[in-house]
Amino acid sequence: MAESNDQPFTHLDPLGRARMVDVTPKEPTHRRAVARCKVFMTPETTAAIANREVKKGDVLAVARVAGIQAAKRTSDLIPLCHPLLVGAVTINFEIGDDHVQVEAQVETVERTGVEMEALHACSVAALSIYDMCKSIDKAMVVGDLALWEKVGGRSGHYRREA
């Protein structure tokens, strides 16, 4: 959704320079965000993942650790994200016929939300799947990255329609 012309941009100072929003006056509250994406691939690749036959190792175990690490390092790569103390990260996978769905859930008690941490965790886990499987399926596609749920904060609860 585009910002209204009569509203100032929240991440620009009066001179138009990028800035982090000041969240210090806000009270810490419980926040949770869930993101999902898919890695589309051949059925042979999904079978190799499910049967742990990928030569590089356990694809989903590596992707899970990569997603957890990504959630904790989000502010290192997304310039205007606040560094947050991530309380919990859960990465889950669902293997379909022609894809692996990745779901990342991130929780914290902070002054700002963890949507970017969940999206970052999800995308890095998906990229790790790609990396682990690229020798057998170079045509894989990472897609459908989206925030599925957000709980906490001033804007309240959000849930994407299926």
C-alpha angles and dihedrals in degrees: 000000000000120000117250115255092235092055118082117236109260095216097050126078121223089274092054096255122141115258140167114252112250106246096166095104091056122093117240112252136173110278130184133178133183124199131181138192138162135231106211115209144145119292087244090060094049089050091051090051093047092048094044091239098134107119095222091063140253101357098194094045091054092044091050092054091044091053093049091050091048093054090054093048101043096115089054090066108025103067102213098036117115117237105251134193099239109213100190139000125191122185118190133178135205117195115214130180094270105011148035115230115213122203124187124190119188128185135187144151102236146124094259136036133268100225093117091047091054093046092046092048091049095049095046091048088052092048089051090055088052092049093049093049105034093102091063101032119025092169095069117132127205110211151137094059108172145147107253101180141006125186127187137023134077095304091055129206122355127183125178117232112247 
